[in-house]
Amino acid sequence: MLQVQFIRDNKEEVIKQLQVRNVAASIIEEVISLDEERRALQAQLDNTLAESNKLSKEIGGYFKSGDVEKANELKAQTGTLKETSKTLSEQLNEKSDALTNLLYKIPNIPHPSVPAGNSEDDNEEVLKEGEVPKLAGDALPHWELAKKYDIIDFDLGAKITGAGFPVYKGKGARLQRALIAYFLDKNTAAGYTEYQVPHLVNEASGYGTGQLPDKEGQMYHIGADDLYLIPTAEVPVTNIFRDEIVSENDLPICITGYTPCFRREAGSYGAHVRGLNRLHQFDKVEIVRVEHPDNSYKALDGMVAHIQGILRELKLPYRILRLCGGDLGFTSALTFDFEVYSTAQERWLEISSVSNFETYQANRLKLRFKDENGKSVLAHTLNGSSLALPRVLAGILENYQTPEGIKIPEVLVPYTGFDMIS
């Protein structure tokens, strides 16, 4: 969430940068107007309370001096002032709530390097690496391979739950587990501490990282307990630090965690959402960092390089995109998407987003650290998928298929215990 004072101090720049996201200037004008009204009410309330306190002190003096009539007159005035202050306090709370709710609707300010644009078609390709394998003419997409080798059962998942909830079987389940262990090992070796976190979060956690109110319709809600199934480990992991003042000496704080993820994304039809391309439940390993503001963009570059290293070891062709303003996540200042090339589908599949949120989440979370002068400073938060499993698995199945079966990437063989699915 943006800070009101920052908006007031940098109004024109905020408006200019939000135009990259296609956000109208009127919402910033509304924020400033609401804040002016809130400040005016606060000043009235402060003056009223000060006058009431002053009269209360005078009342005691008049009683002591025996001037009961004057004391009672002032008591009547303080009664009126208390009613006024009560009304002003209610109006102030309403105005403050309206201002907060409006701030929740404003996305993060994009980094200056974010290109303007309206959709994913306007994203900027910054790197492409890896050799696209040449497959035989009868090469199959992963959903057909899954059926052929009996490793993923989409129909069984639909029977048990519904579309978008696959069942992994045999070597398919083992490959899933191998990828999770491999990703976690790579992350912990890079200095990330592994956490196991809840798969359900409360409303405050959803607001803390920006899933609420922006993505409320995409989250599974358990009404009886007012809890939400997590859409990503980012939510519980980052909320570890909600309402915390961390030590500057502890920065950076680096955490990784594996969780299932649950998303009520609107479904559509066609090959681009078939099989593992879009699911309502999937596994993902996440990396999260809490950083000093001076170091966060260097840390972002490091996260990008870390994920590149994993994809190089898996020997999957991939590319990196810098997201444009129209495709940038609500809370992000800068995001790089990783996409793996699916040779059988002849299309790119998103497998990771790596983002710097700067102070946007930290302001919601009240996540701060004390600087060398003892001043509380908002930290920067970052996160990235390292990695999301479904489309990585799809890429492996499709790109590693041979007439004899599906080869397992060499780096995964110690985790799977086999080198071929046949």
Secondary structure, 3 states (H helix, E strand, C coil): CCCHHHHHHCHHHHHHHHHHHCCCCHHHHHHHHHHHHHHHHHHHHHHHHHHHHHHHHHHHHHHHHCCHHHHHHHHHHHHHHHHHHHHHHHHHHHHHHHHHHHHHCCCCCCCCCCCCCCCHHHCEEEEEECCCCCCCCCCCCHHHHHHHCCCEEHHHHHHHCCCCCCEECHHHHHHHHHHHHHHHHHHHHCCCEECCCCCEEEHHHHHHHCCCCCCHHHCCEECCCCEEECCCCHHHHHHHHCCCEECHHHCCEEEEEEEEEECCCCCCCCHHHCCCCCCCEEEEEEEEEEECCCCHHHHHHHHHHHHHHHHHHHCCCEEEEECCCCCCCCCCCEEEEEEEEECCCCEEEEEEEEEECCCHHHHHHCCEEECCCCCEEECEEEEEEEEEHHHHHHHHHHHCEECCEEECCHHHHHHHCCCEEC
